[in-house]
Amino acid sequence: MSNKKESPSNEMDLSGLVVPLDMETLFGMNQKIYKTMVACNDEWINFGRARLKEDLDIPQKLADCKCPQDVFGVYVNFYQRAVKQYATEASSLTKICSELATVQPEDVKQSAK
């Protein structure tokens, strides 16, 4: 018989993943996280503001239409532009957030000084 005690299936052994960090490093990492969150929020708000302006311009553009083809053209241009803008925005947000993933504790510690 074995005296080996098995842990319940809902518990995880994280003892091998513990990385000792001092308070200065943790503070620096928190700073980096908050700065990234602010950058993401700023980017998203600016994008939302620009998209809302374009959404609100649609009624006037539709009112200026003279035939059904003009209406179709307004909608096609609107959606094509929206798709491009959303793709660009996703790329920008991914870039901002991916910079956070590459931060090493040593980098943060030195920048906090």
Buried (B, 14 or more C-beta within 10 A) or exposed (E): EEEEEEEEEEEEEEEEEEEEBEEBBBBBBEEBEEEBEEBBEEBBEEBEEEBEEEEEEEEEBEEEEEEEEEEEEBEEEBEEEEEEBEEEBEEBBEEBBEEBEEBEBEBBBEEBE
